[in-house]
Amino acid sequence: MTELLLVRHGLPVAGVFDPELSPEGVAQAERLAPWLADEGVDALYASPYRRARETAAPLERLTGLTATVLDDLREWDTDVSHPYTPPEQINADDPRSVALSEGRYEDFVPDLDWDAFRARATRAMNTMLDAHPGGRIAAVCHGGITNTYLATVLGIPRMFWFHPGYTSVSRVRRMPGGRIVLHSVNETAHLVAERAVDSVG
């Protein structure tokens, strides 16, 4: 069995090109790192966007792994020349914000080539799964590509169907024989809890 952990990046700053993590996003990444390091990670990947690479950095330090930057993990907003605003911080009267609040996620990016995006998401995941059979892989990426891939695994026609939290973890497993199964969605326990320490004697 091969396990793939899809990690959404931490909260970025708003209004800049290819944003870095905000102070809150840095704190989220620092809480994520020991949580995943305790599980044991065999390979680490990241989207080329800065917010993803910075989220992976604390895990790199703890595990000694170097994140492989995989271009196919980038988000649907492939043009990073425009200022980025986290979806949660868009003005309430903006049509995109209304679409999000009503669960019309596709309306948030109406011009997206859905077939190409789905194909890229699947290609990215297969690239990692093929490279590390029997391992546990952490991939720091984005909410949209996570949505799309999990929708594909589940056979859901809507490509955006849930709203992942910052540094949330969603897991899929490739079983012997090649079948991909969903194991969990939107884990955020690391943001509010500490792992129990086993005691002896």
Salt bridges, closest charged atoms under 4 A:
GLU3 OE1 - ARG136 NE 2.67
GLU3 OE1 - ARG171 NH1 3.65
GLU3 OE2 - ARG173 NE 3.08
GLU20 OE1 - ARG50 NH2 3.21
GLU30 OE2 - ARG61 NH2 2.71
GLU39 OE1 - ARG136 NE 3.79
GLU39 OE2 - ARG171 NH2 2.59
GLU39 OE2 - ARG195 NH2 2.81
GLU54 OE2 - ARG50 NE 2.78
ASP71 OD2 - ARG74 NH1 2.86
ASP72 OD1 - ARG74 NH1 3.98
ASP72 OD2 - ARG123 NE 2.66
ASP77 OD2 - ARG51 NH2 3.46
ASP79 OD2 - HIS82 NE2 3.22
GLU88 OE2 - ARG8 NH1 3.37
GLU88 OE2 - HIS163 NE2 2.71
ASP94 OD2 - ARG96 NH2 3.18
GLU102 OE1 - ARG104 NE 2.81
GLU106 OE1 - ARG158 NE 3.70
ASP107 OD2 - ARG104 NH1 2.54
ASP130 OD1 - ARG174 NH1 2.72
GLU187 OE2 - ARG171 NE 2.62
GLU194 OE2 - ARG31 NH2 3.38
